[in-house]
Amino acid sequence: MTTFLCTYKGDGQTTLKHSDNVAEVITDLPIDNGGKGRGFSPTDFFASSLGACAVTIMGKYAESQSKSIAGTTVEITKTMGVDPRRIIEISVKFTFPNTVPAEDRPTYLAYLKTCPVYNSLNPNIRVNVVSN
């Protein structure tokens, strides 16, 4: 079990501290919700966690096969809905470097569905996946 400490700093910002290490991040209200947008919002972290989790799982699988997907990038786009305000769609675009054989890419992409973040998403959130 992992624990985090969240402290509200005022003016729409929080500080999140990880209990197992010294990692610390700041969140801020987004501009479209009355904030100043000085950093990642909580929903930004939520959406971007899907891309980070997926590419990490893909990388772990590749390394278990003595291969590498190092240099792969993931562009994540979050779409918000209203009434209630929530994430309604997350688009993830994987761009593999030329060193990753095209025939291996579908296997790596299939690992997205083994990612704990993906498996924790509300089924009402649409997930669109594209790659090169």
MARBA-3410 file (N, C-alpha, C, O; in Angstrom, 1 decimal):
132
0.8,-1.2,0.0,0.0,0.0,0.0,0.9,1.2,0.0,1.9,1.3,0.7 ~ 0.5,2.2,-0.8,1.3,3.4,-0.9,0.4,4.6,-0.4,-0.8,4.6,-0.7 ~ 1.0,5.5,0.3,0.3,6.6,0.9,0.9,7.9,0.3,2.1,8.0,0.1 ~ 0.0,8.9,0.1,0.4,10.2,-0.4,-0.2,11.2,0.6,-1.2,11.0,1.2 ~ 0.5,12.3,0.8,0.0,13.4,1.6,-0.2,14.6,0.7,0.7,15.1,0.0
-1.5,15.1,0.7,-1.9,16.2,-0.1,-2.1,17.4,0.8,-2.9,17.3,1.7 ~ -1.5,18.5,0.5,-1.7,19.7,1.4,-2.2,20.9,0.5,-1.5,21.2,-0.5 ~ -3.3,21.5,0.8,-3.8,22.6,0.1,-3.0,23.8,0.5,-3.0,24.2,1.6 ~ -2.4,24.5,-0.5,-1.5,25.6,-0.3,-2.3,26.9,-0.4,-1.8,28.0,0.0 ~ -3.5,26.9,-1.0,-4.2,28.1,-1.2,-4.1,28.5,-2.7,-3.3,28.0,-3.4
-5.0,29.4,-3.1,-5.0,29.9,-4.5,-5.1,28.8,-5.5,-4.5,28.9,-6.6 ~ -5.8,27.7,-5.2,-6.0,26.6,-6.1,-4.8,25.6,-6.3,-4.9,24.7,-7.1 ~ -3.8,25.7,-5.4,-2.7,24.8,-5.5,-2.6,23.8,-4.4,-3.0,24.1,-3.3 ~ -2.1,22.6,-4.7,-1.8,21.6,-3.7,-0.4,21.1,-3.9,0.2,21.3,-4.9 ~ 0.2,20.6,-2.8,1.4,19.9,-2.9,1.1,18.4,-2.5,0.5,18.1,-1.5
1.6,17.5,-3.4,1.5,16.1,-3.2,2.8,15.5,-2.8,3.8,15.7,-3.6 ~ 2.9,14.8,-1.7,4.2,14.1,-1.3,4.0,12.6,-1.3,3.0,12.1,-0.8 ~ 5.0,11.9,-1.8,5.0,10.4,-1.8,5.5,9.9,-0.5,6.6,10.4,0.0 ~ 4.9,8.9,0.1,5.3,8.4,1.4,6.6,7.6,1.3,7.3,7.5,2.3 ~ 6.9,7.0,0.2,8.0,6.1,0.0,9.3,6.7,-0.4,10.3,6.1,-0.4
9.2,7.9,-0.8,10.5,8.6,-1.3,10.3,10.1,-1.1,9.3,10.6,-0.5 ~ 11.2,10.9,-1.7,11.1,12.3,-1.5,10.4,13.1,-2.6,10.4,14.3,-2.7 ~ 9.8,12.3,-3.5,9.1,12.9,-4.7,8.0,13.9,-4.2,7.2,13.6,-3.2 ~ 7.9,15.0,-4.9,6.8,16.0,-4.5,6.4,16.6,-5.8,7.2,17.0,-6.7 ~ 5.1,16.8,-6.0,4.6,17.5,-7.1,3.5,18.6,-6.7,3.0,18.5,-5.6
3.3,19.5,-7.5,2.3,20.6,-7.3,1.2,20.5,-8.3,1.5,20.3,-9.5 ~ 0.0,20.6,-7.9,-1.2,20.7,-8.8,-1.7,22.1,-8.7,-1.5,22.8,-7.7 ~ -2.4,22.5,-9.8,-3.0,23.8,-9.8,-4.4,23.7,-10.6,-4.5,22.9,-11.5 ~ -5.3,24.6,-10.2,-6.5,24.6,-11.0,-6.3,25.0,-12.4,-5.5,25.9,-12.6 ~ -6.9,24.4,-13.4,-6.8,24.8,-14.8,-7.5,26.1,-15.1,-8.5,26.5,-14.4
-7.1,26.8,-16.1,-7.7,28.1,-16.5,-9.1,27.9,-16.8,-9.9,28.7,-16.4 ~ -9.5,26.8,-17.4,-10.9,26.6,-17.8,-11.8,26.3,-16.6,-13.0,26.1,-16.8 ~ -11.3,26.2,-15.5,-12.1,26.0,-14.3,-11.8,27.1,-13.2,-11.9,26.8,-12.0 ~ -11.4,28.2,-13.7,-11.2,29.4,-12.8,-9.9,29.5,-12.2,-9.7,30.3,-11.3 ~ -8.9,28.6,-12.6,-7.6,28.7,-12.0,-6.6,29.5,-12.8,-7.0,30.1,-13.8
-5.4,29.4,-12.4,-4.3,30.1,-13.1,-3.5,29.2,-14.1,-2.7,29.7,-14.9 ~ -3.7,27.9,-14.0,-3.0,27.0,-14.9,-1.5,27.1,-14.8,-0.8,27.0,-15.8 ~ -1.0,27.2,-13.6,0.5,27.3,-13.4,1.2,25.9,-13.3,2.4,25.8,-13.1 ~ 0.4,24.9,-13.5,1.0,23.5,-13.5,0.0,22.5,-13.9,-1.1,22.9,-14.4 ~ 0.3,21.2,-13.7,-0.7,20.2,-14.0,-1.9,20.3,-13.1,-1.7,20.5,-11.9
-3.0,20.1,-13.6,-4.2,19.9,-12.8,-4.4,18.5,-12.3,-3.7,17.6,-12.9 ~ -5.2,18.2,-11.3,-5.4,16.8,-11.0,-5.9,15.9,-12.1,-5.4,14.8,-12.3 ~ -6.8,16.5,-13.0,-7.2,15.7,-14.1,-6.1,15.5,-15.2,-6.1,14.5,-15.9 ~ -5.2,16.5,-15.3,-4.0,16.3,-16.2,-3.2,15.1,-15.7,-2.8,14.3,-16.5 ~ -3.0,15.0,-14.4,-2.2,13.9,-13.9,-3.0,12.6,-14.2,-2.3,11.6,-14.5
-4.3,12.6,-14.0,-5.1,11.4,-14.2,-4.9,10.9,-15.6,-4.6,9.7,-15.9 ~ -5.1,11.8,-16.6,-5.0,11.4,-18.0,-3.6,11.1,-18.4,-3.4,10.1,-19.1 ~ -2.6,11.8,-18.0,-1.3,11.6,-18.4,-0.7,10.3,-17.8,0.2,9.7,-18.3 ~ -1.3,9.9,-16.6,-0.9,8.6,-16.0,-1.2,7.4,-16.9,-0.5,6.5,-16.8 ~ -2.2,7.5,-17.7,-2.5,6.4,-18.6,-1.4,6.2,-19.6,-0.9,5.1,-19.8
-0.9,7.3,-20.2,0.2,7.2,-21.2,1.5,6.7,-20.5,2.2,5.8,-21.0 ~ 1.8,7.3,-19.3,3.0,6.9,-18.6,2.9,5.4,-18.2,3.9,4.7,-18.3 ~ 1.8,5.0,-17.7,1.7,3.6,-17.3,1.8,2.7,-18.5,2.5,1.7,-18.4 ~ 1.1,3.0,-19.5,1.1,2.1,-20.7,2.5,1.9,-21.3,2.9,0.8,-21.6 ~ 3.2,3.0,-21.5,4.5,2.9,-22.1,5.5,2.2,-21.2,6.4,1.6,-21.6
5.3,2.4,-19.9,6.1,1.7,-18.9,5.9,0.2,-19.0,6.9,-0.6,-19.0 ~ 4.7,-0.2,-19.1,4.3,-1.7,-19.2,4.9,-2.2,-20.5,5.4,-3.3,-20.6 ~ 4.7,-1.4,-21.6,5.3,-1.8,-22.9,6.8,-2.0,-22.9,7.3,-3.0,-23.4 ~ 7.4,-1.0,-22.2,8.9,-1.1,-22.1,9.4,-2.3,-21.3,10.4,-2.9,-21.6 ~ 8.6,-2.6,-20.2,9.0,-3.7,-19.4,8.9,-5.0,-20.2,9.7,-5.9,-20.1
7.8,-5.1,-21.0,7.6,-6.3,-21.8,8.8,-6.4,-22.9,9.3,-7.5,-23.0 ~ 9.1,-5.3,-23.5,10.1,-5.3,-24.5,11.4,-5.7,-23.9,12.2,-6.6,-24.5 ~ 11.8,-5.2,-22.7,13.0,-5.6,-22.1,13.0,-7.1,-21.7,14.1,-7.7,-21.7 ~ 11.9,-7.6,-21.4,11.8,-9.1,-21.1,12.1,-9.9,-22.3,12.4,-11.1,-22.2 ~ 12.0,-9.3,-23.5,12.2,-10.0,-24.7,13.6,-9.6,-25.3,13.9,-9.9,-26.5
14.4,-8.9,-24.5,15.7,-8.4,-24.9,15.6,-7.4,-26.0,16.5,-7.3,-26.9 ~ 14.6,-6.6,-26.0,14.3,-5.5,-27.0,14.2,-4.2,-26.2,14.2,-4.2,-25.0 ~ 14.0,-3.2,-27.0,13.9,-1.8,-26.3,12.9,-1.0,-27.1,12.9,-1.0,-28.4 ~ 12.1,-0.2,-26.4,11.3,0.8,-27.0,11.7,2.2,-26.6,11.0,3.2,-26.7 ~ 13.0,2.3,-26.1,13.5,3.6,-25.6,13.3,4.6,-26.7,13.6,4.4,-27.9
12.9,5.8,-26.3,12.7,6.9,-27.2,11.2,7.0,-27.7,10.9,8.0,-28.4 ~ 10.4,6.0,-27.3,9.0,6.1,-27.6,8.3,7.3,-26.9,8.6,7.5,-25.7 ~ 7.5,8.0,-27.6,6.8,9.1,-26.9,5.3,8.8,-27.0,4.8,8.1,-27.8 ~ 4.6,9.4,-26.0,3.2,9.3,-25.9,2.6,10.7,-25.8,2.9,11.4,-24.8 ~ 1.7,11.1,-26.7,1.0,12.3,-26.6,-0.4,12.0,-26.1,-1.1,11.3,-26.7
-0.7,12.6,-25.0,-2.0,12.4,-24.3,-2.9,13.6,-24.5,-2.5,14.7,-24.1 ~ -4.1,13.4,-24.9,-5.1,14.6,-25.0,-6.3,14.2,-24.2,-6.9,13.1,-24.3 ~ -6.6,15.1,-23.3,-7.8,14.9,-22.3,-8.9,15.8,-22.8,-8.7,17.0,-23.1 ~ -10.1,15.2,-22.8,-11.3,16.0,-23.2,-12.2,16.0,-22.0,-12.6,14.9,-21.4 ~ -12.6,17.2,-21.5,-13.5,17.3,-20.4,-14.9,17.4,-20.8,-15.2,18.0,-21.8
-15.8,16.9,-20.0,-17.3,17.1,-20.2,-17.8,18.0,-19.1,-17.1,18.4,-18.1 ~ -19.1,18.3,-19.2,-19.7,19.2,-18.2,-21.0,18.4,-17.6,-21.5,17.6,-18.3 ~ -21.4,18.8,-16.5,-22.6,18.4,-15.8,-22.7,16.9,-15.7,-23.6,16.3,-16.3 ~ -21.9,16.2,-15.0,-20.9,16.8,-14.1,-19.5,17.0,-14.9,-19.3,16.3,-15.9 ~ -18.7,17.9,-14.4,-17.4,18.1,-14.9,-16.6,16.9,-14.7,-16.4,16.5,-13.5
-16.1,16.3,-15.7,-15.3,15.0,-15.6,-14.6,14.8,-16.9,-14.9,15.4,-18.0 ~ -13.7,13.9,-16.9,-13.0,13.4,-18.1,-13.9,12.5,-18.9,-14.4,11.6,-18.3 ~ -14.1,12.8,-20.2,-15.0,12.0,-21.0,-14.2,11.2,-22.0,-14.7,10.2,-22.6 ~ -13.0,11.7,-22.4,-12.2,11.0,-23.4,-10.7,11.2,-23.1,-10.3,12.3,-22.8 ~ -9.9,10.2,-23.4,-8.5,10.3,-23.4,-8.0,9.7,-24.7,-8.2,8.6,-25.0
-7.2,10.5,-25.4,-6.6,10.0,-26.6,-5.1,9.9,-26.4,-4.5,10.8,-25.8 ~ -4.6,8.8,-26.8,-3.1,8.5,-26.6,-2.5,8.2,-27.9,-3.0,7.3,-28.7 ~ -1.5,8.9,-28.3,-0.8,8.7,-29.5,0.6,8.3,-29.2,1.4,9.0,-28.7 ~ 1.0,7.0,-29.6,2.3,6.5,-29.4,3.1,6.7,-30.7,2.7,6.4,-31.8 ~ 4.3,7.2,-30.5,5.2,7.4,-31.6,6.5,6.6,-31.3,7.3,7.0,-30.4
6.7,5.5,-32.0,7.8,4.7,-31.8,9.0,5.2,-32.6,8.8,5.6,-33.8 ~ 10.2,5.1,-32.1,11.4,5.4,-32.9,11.6,4.4,-34.0,11.1,3.3,-33.9 ~ 12.3,4.8,-35.0,12.6,3.8,-36.2,13.3,2.5,-35.7,13.3,1.6,-36.5 ~ 13.9,2.6,-34.6,14.6,1.4,-34.1,13.6,0.3,-33.6,14.0,-0.9,-33.4 ~ 12.3,0.6,-33.4,11.3,-0.4,-33.0,10.7,-0.9,-34.3,10.0,-0.2,-35.0
10.9,-2.2,-34.6,10.3,-2.8,-35.8,8.8,-2.7,-35.9,8.1,-2.9,-34.9 ~ 8.3,-2.3,-37.0,6.9,-2.1,-37.2,6.1,-3.4,-36.9,5.0,-3.3,-36.3 ~ 6.6,-4.5,-37.1,5.9,-5.8,-36.8,5.8,-6.0,-35.3,4.9,-6.8,-34.9 ~ 6.6,-5.4,-34.5,6.5,-5.5,-33.0,5.5,-4.6,-32.4,5.0,-4.8,-31.3 ~ 5.2,-3.5,-33.0,4.4,-2.4,-32.5,3.0,-2.9,-32.0,2.5,-2.4,-31.0
2.2,-3.7,-32.8,0.9,-4.1,-32.4,1.0,-4.9,-31.1,0.1,-4.7,-30.2 ~ 2.0,-5.7,-30.9,2.1,-6.4,-29.6,2.3,-5.4,-28.5,1.7,-5.6,-27.4 ~ 3.2,-4.4,-28.6,3.4,-3.5,-27.6,2.1,-2.7,-27.3,1.8,-2.5,-26.1 ~ 1.4,-2.3,-28.3,0.1,-1.6,-28.1,-0.9,-2.4,-27.4,-1.7,-1.9,-26.6 ~ -0.9,-3.7,-27.6,-1.9,-4.6,-26.9,-1.6,-4.5,-25.4,-2.5,-4.8,-24.6
-0.4,-4.2,-25.0,-0.1,-4.2,-23.5,-0.7,-3.0,-22.8,-0.8,-3.0,-21.6 ~ -1.3,-2.0,-23.6,-2.0,-0.9,-23.0,-3.1,-1.5,-22.1,-3.4,-0.9,-21.0 ~ -3.8,-2.5,-22.6,-4.9,-3.0,-21.8,-4.5,-3.8,-20.6,-5.4,-4.3,-19.8 ~ -3.2,-4.0,-20.3,-2.8,-4.6,-19.1,-2.3,-3.6,-18.1,-2.0,-4.0,-17.0 ~ -2.3,-2.4,-18.5,-1.9,-1.3,-17.6,-2.9,-1.1,-16.5,-4.1,-1.0,-16.7
-2.4,-1.0,-15.2,-3.3,-0.8,-14.1,-4.2,0.5,-14.2,-5.3,0.5,-13.8 ~ -3.6,1.5,-14.8,-4.4,2.8,-14.9,-5.6,2.5,-15.9,-6.7,2.9,-15.6 ~ -5.3,1.9,-17.0,-6.3,1.6,-18.0,-7.4,0.7,-17.4,-8.6,1.0,-17.6 ~ -7.0,-0.3,-16.6,-8.0,-1.1,-16.0,-8.7,-0.5,-14.8,-9.6,-1.1,-14.3 ~ -8.3,0.7,-14.4,-9.0,1.4,-13.3,-9.9,2.5,-13.9,-10.7,3.1,-13.1
-9.9,2.7,-15.2,-10.7,3.8,-15.7,-12.2,3.4,-15.7,-12.6,2.3,-15.8 ~ -13.0,4.5,-15.4,-14.5,4.3,-15.6,-14.8,3.9,-17.0,-14.3,4.5,-17.9 ~ -15.6,2.9,-17.2,-15.9,2.5,-18.6,-16.6,3.5,-19.4,-16.7,3.4,-20.6 ~ -17.1,4.6,-18.8,-17.7,5.7,-19.6,-16.7,6.6,-20.2,-17.0,7.5,-21.0 ~ -15.4,6.5,-19.8,-14.3,7.3,-20.4,-13.9,6.6,-21.7,-13.4,5.4,-21.7
-14.0,7.3,-22.8,-13.6,6.8,-24.1,-12.0,6.9,-24.2,-11.5,7.9,-23.8 ~ -11.4,5.8,-24.7,-10.0,5.8,-24.9,-9.7,5.5,-26.3,-10.1,4.5,-26.9 ~ -9.0,6.5,-27.0,-8.6,6.4,-28.4,-7.1,6.2,-28.4,-6.4,7.0,-27.8 ~ -6.7,5.2,-29.2,-5.3,4.9,-29.3,-4.9,4.9,-30.7,-5.5,4.3,-31.6 ~ -3.8,5.6,-31.0,-3.2,5.7,-32.4,-1.7,5.5,-32.2,-1.2,5.8,-31.2
-1.1,5.1,-33.3,0.4,5.0,-33.3,0.9,5.1,-34.7,0.1,5.1,-35.7 ~ 2.2,5.3,-34.8,2.8,5.4,-36.1,3.1,4.0,-36.7,3.7,3.9,-37.8
END
